[in-house]
């Protein structure tokens, strides 16, 4: 999926909601544990209930890798289900990969070719030759960590060079890399006051924004400073949606929470036009 196709979905659904599929078997309804693949069954019901409200799904691969080969198979079934049934939805492998060039190429092949995700999150710390192998894939998006939502995010990202903070250096430098038009950037919602400066550096790129809801990010502030002419935001919510319900009605509860966010987004998009 390319950028224009994503923008078209945002306009059609009046939504820029991304739902994080971070499945913890200790938190899903217990009746699902008797299923052959409880992780996939949980995801399937969430996806079926929310696909008309969300423009993206983001499985964090750690929640699948933790269960070994069975977890990886659940991830594969999940992405295949989305691609087969809701191909208009943008898919994000939240894997935070990044290594020397030939290794990054293999990571990219794993997520872009074998699993057929639309995008993958990548760490910038090792520089251009660790990221450009991801950027080389046509109609695929590389989502670079810039300013993360976690408490320790500023330990390094916020340090100042002689010129400016490191996260700003990451943004500026990444724009010089080959195929940088295929980049998105992760910017945490808990750092909403930083969006104004970030938009001066990357006015036209999409930003993937975690941290709304359970992590305390302010939705209104993110939109105020982060929206651009194409919307330019994917707001992620994971726990606040997928664990809204605890029993057989969990998918309906997830739909209700997703609808609340989608309605807020529709209002903001209408105001922004």
C-alpha positions as CSV (number, residue, x, y, z in Angstrom):
1,X,0.0,0.0,0.0
2,X,1.4,3.4,-0.9
3,X,0.9,6.8,0.8
4,X,-2.0,7.9,-1.5
5,X,-3.9,4.7,-0.9
6,X,-3.6,5.3,2.9
7,X,-4.7,8.9,2.6
8,X,-7.7,7.7,0.6
9,X,-8.7,5.3,3.4
10,X,-8.4,8.0,6.0
11,X,-10.7,10.2,3.9
12,X,-13.2,7.4,3.3
13,X,-13.4,6.1,6.9
14,X,-12.9,9.6,8.4
15,X,-10.4,7.9,10.7
16,X,-6.7,7.8,11.3
17,X,-7.0,5.1,14.0
18,X,-4.4,2.4,14.3
19,X,-5.2,-0.5,16.6
20,X,-2.3,-2.3,18.3
21,X,-2.8,-6.1,18.4
22,X,-0.6,-6.8,21.4
23,X,-2.0,-10.0,22.6
24,X,-1.2,-11.2,26.2
25,X,-2.8,-14.6,26.9
26,X,-3.2,-13.6,30.6
27,X,-5.5,-10.7,29.6
28,X,-7.7,-12.2,26.9
29,X,-11.1,-13.7,27.9
30,X,-10.4,-17.1,29.5
31,X,-13.0,-18.9,27.3
32,X,-10.7,-18.3,24.3
33,X,-7.9,-20.4,25.8
34,X,-9.7,-23.6,24.8
35,X,-9.4,-22.6,21.1
36,X,-6.8,-24.2,19.0
37,X,-5.1,-20.8,18.5
38,X,-6.5,-18.4,21.1
39,X,-4.2,-15.5,19.9
40,X,-5.5,-15.7,16.3
41,X,-9.1,-16.1,17.4
42,X,-8.8,-13.1,19.7
43,X,-7.3,-11.0,16.8
44,X,-9.8,-12.2,14.3
45,X,-12.8,-11.1,16.4
46,X,-11.2,-7.7,17.2
47,X,-10.4,-7.2,13.5
48,X,-13.9,-8.2,12.3
49,X,-15.5,-5.8,14.8
50,X,-13.3,-2.8,14.1
51,X,-12.0,-2.9,10.5
52,X,-14.5,-0.3,9.4
53,X,-13.3,2.1,12.1
54,X,-9.5,1.6,11.8
55,X,-7.1,2.4,8.9
56,X,-4.2,0.3,10.3
57,X,-3.4,-2.6,12.6
58,X,-0.1,-2.9,14.4
59,X,0.9,-6.2,15.9
60,X,3.9,-5.8,18.2
61,X,6.0,-8.9,17.3
62,X,7.3,-9.3,20.9
63,X,3.8,-10.5,21.9
64,X,4.0,-13.3,19.4
65,X,7.7,-14.2,19.6
66,X,7.2,-14.7,23.4
67,X,5.1,-17.8,22.6
68,X,7.7,-19.4,20.3
69,X,6.8,-21.0,17.0
70,X,3.1,-21.1,17.9
71,X,3.1,-17.3,18.5
72,X,4.9,-16.7,15.1
73,X,2.2,-18.9,13.4
74,X,-0.5,-16.8,15.1
75,X,1.1,-13.7,13.7
76,X,1.3,-15.2,10.2
77,X,-2.4,-16.2,10.4
78,X,-3.3,-12.7,11.6
79,X,-1.6,-10.8,8.8
80,X,-2.9,-13.3,6.2
81,X,-6.4,-12.8,7.6
82,X,-6.2,-9.0,7.3
83,X,-4.6,-9.1,3.8
84,X,-7.2,-11.6,2.5
85,X,-10.3,-10.0,4.1
86,X,-9.5,-6.3,4.6
87,X,-6.7,-5.5,2.1
88,X,-7.5,-1.8,2.3
89,X,-6.2,-1.7,5.9
90,X,-2.6,-0.6,6.4
91,X,-0.5,-3.2,8.3
92,X,2.4,-2.4,10.6
93,X,4.9,-5.0,11.9
94,X,6.0,-3.3,15.2
95,X,9.4,-5.1,15.3
96,X,11.9,-2.3,15.9
97,X,14.5,-4.0,13.7
98,X,17.8,-2.6,12.4
99,X,21.2,-4.1,11.9
100,X,24.1,-4.1,9.4
101,X,23.1,-3.9,5.8
102,X,22.9,-7.6,4.8
103,X,21.0,-8.4,8.0
104,X,18.6,-5.5,7.6
105,X,17.9,-6.8,4.1
106,X,16.9,-10.2,5.6
107,X,14.7,-8.5,8.2
108,X,13.0,-6.5,5.4
109,X,12.4,-9.6,3.3
110,X,10.9,-11.4,6.4
111,X,8.3,-8.7,7.0
112,X,7.7,-7.3,3.5
113,X,7.9,-10.4,1.4
114,X,7.3,-13.5,3.5
115,X,4.6,-11.9,5.9
116,X,3.6,-9.2,3.4
117,X,3.2,-6.4,5.9
118,X,2.9,-2.9,4.5
119,X,5.4,-1.4,6.9
120,X,7.8,-2.2,9.7
121,X,9.2,-0.2,12.6
122,X,13.0,0.3,12.5
123,X,15.6,1.7,15.0
124,X,17.8,4.4,13.5
125,X,20.8,4.0,15.9
126,X,23.0,2.2,13.4
127,X,22.5,4.7,10.6
128,X,21.8,4.8,6.9
129,X,23.2,1.5,5.8
130,X,20.9,-0.3,8.4
131,X,17.8,1.5,7.3
132,X,18.2,1.9,3.5
133,X,17.7,-1.9,2.9
134,X,14.1,-1.4,4.2
135,X,13.6,1.7,2.2
136,X,14.5,-0.1,-1.1
137,X,11.2,-2.0,-1.1
138,X,8.6,-0.5,-3.5
139,X,5.2,0.4,-2.0
140,X,6.5,-0.5,1.5
141,X,6.9,1.9,4.4
142,X,9.7,2.1,6.9
143,X,8.6,3.6,10.2
144,X,11.7,5.1,12.0
145,X,11.8,5.6,15.7
146,X,12.3,9.3,16.3
147,X,10.8,10.3,19.7
148,X,9.3,7.5,21.6
149,X,6.5,7.6,24.3
150,X,8.3,5.6,27.0
151,X,9.6,7.3,30.2
152,X,13.3,6.8,29.3
153,X,12.8,8.0,25.7
154,X,14.6,11.2,26.3
155,X,17.6,9.6,28.0
156,X,19.3,9.6,24.6
157,X,16.7,11.0,22.1
158,X,16.6,14.3,24.0
159,X,20.3,14.8,24.5
160,X,21.7,18.0,22.7
161,X,24.5,18.0,20.2
162,X,26.2,21.3,19.4
163,X,23.3,21.9,17.0
164,X,20.1,20.4,18.5
165,X,18.5,17.4,20.2
166,X,19.4,14.0,18.8
167,X,15.8,13.2,17.8
168,X,15.9,16.2,15.5
169,X,19.2,15.0,14.1
170,X,17.6,11.7,13.4
171,X,14.7,13.3,11.5
172,X,16.9,15.7,9.5
173,X,19.5,13.0,8.6
174,X,16.9,10.4,7.6
175,X,15.5,12.8,5.0
176,X,18.9,12.6,3.2
177,X,18.8,8.8,2.8
178,X,17.9,7.1,-0.4
179,X,14.1,6.6,-0.9
180,X,13.4,8.7,2.2
181,X,9.9,9.4,0.8
182,X,9.1,5.8,2.0
183,X,9.6,6.9,5.6
184,X,7.2,7.4,8.5
185,X,8.3,8.4,12.0
186,X,7.3,7.2,15.4
187,X,6.6,10.2,17.7
188,X,5.0,9.4,21.1
189,X,1.8,11.1,22.2
190,X,3.3,11.7,25.6
191,X,5.6,14.2,24.0
192,X,2.8,16.3,22.3
193,X,4.6,19.6,23.0
194,X,7.4,18.5,20.6
195,X,5.1,18.0,17.6
196,X,5.3,21.7,16.5
197,X,9.1,21.5,16.0
198,X,8.9,18.1,14.5
199,X,6.5,19.3,11.8
200,X,9.0,22.0,10.9
201,X,11.4,19.3,9.9
202,X,9.0,16.7,8.4
203,X,5.9,18.6,7.4
204,X,4.7,16.1,4.8
205,X,5.6,12.7,6.3
206,X,3.2,10.5,8.3
207,X,3.8,10.2,12.0
208,X,2.8,7.0,13.9
209,X,1.8,8.1,17.4
210,X,1.7,5.6,20.3
211,X,0.9,6.6,23.8
212,X,-2.7,7.6,23.6
213,X,-4.9,6.2,26.4
214,X,-3.1,3.8,28.8
215,X,0.2,5.8,28.5
216,X,-1.5,9.1,29.1
217,X,-1.0,10.9,25.8
218,X,-3.3,13.9,25.0
219,X,-5.2,13.2,21.8
220,X,-6.3,16.8,21.2
221,X,-2.8,18.2,21.6
222,X,-1.3,15.7,19.2
223,X,-3.9,16.6,16.6
224,X,-3.4,20.3,17.2
225,X,0.3,20.2,16.5
226,X,0.7,17.1,14.4
227,X,-2.0,17.2,11.7
228,X,-0.9,18.3,8.2
229,X,-2.8,18.7,4.9
230,X,-3.0,15.0,4.3
231,X,-3.9,14.2,8.0
232,X,-0.4,12.8,8.4
233,X,-1.1,11.0,11.6
234,X,-1.8,7.4,12.6
235,X,-2.9,7.4,16.2
236,X,-2.3,4.0,17.9
237,X,-4.4,2.6,20.7
238,X,-3.7,-0.9,21.9
239,X,-4.8,-1.8,25.5
240,X,-7.5,0.8,25.6
241,X,-9.4,-0.9,22.8
242,X,-8.5,-4.6,22.7
243,X,-8.9,-5.1,26.5
244,X,-12.0,-3.0,26.9
245,X,-14.1,-6.1,27.5
246,X,-13.2,-9.2,29.6
247,X,-15.8,-11.8,28.5
248,X,-17.7,-13.0,25.5
249,X,-18.6,-9.4,24.5
250,X,-14.9,-8.3,24.2
251,X,-15.1,-7.6,20.5
252,X,-18.2,-5.5,20.9
253,X,-16.6,-3.5,23.7
254,X,-13.5,-3.0,21.5
255,X,-15.7,-1.8,18.7
256,X,-17.4,0.7,21.1
257,X,-14.0,2.1,22.2
258,X,-12.7,2.3,18.6
259,X,-15.9,4.1,17.6
260,X,-15.4,6.8,20.3
261,X,-11.9,7.5,18.9
262,X,-13.1,7.4,15.2
263,X,-15.9,9.9,16.0
264,X,-13.4,12.3,17.6
265,X,-11.2,11.8,14.5
266,X,-14.0,12.5,12.1
267,X,-14.8,15.7,13.9
268,X,-11.2,16.9,13.8
269,X,-10.8,16.0,10.1
270,X,-14.0,17.9,9.3
271,X,-12.7,20.9,11.2
272,X,-9.3,20.6,9.4
273,X,-10.8,20.7,5.9
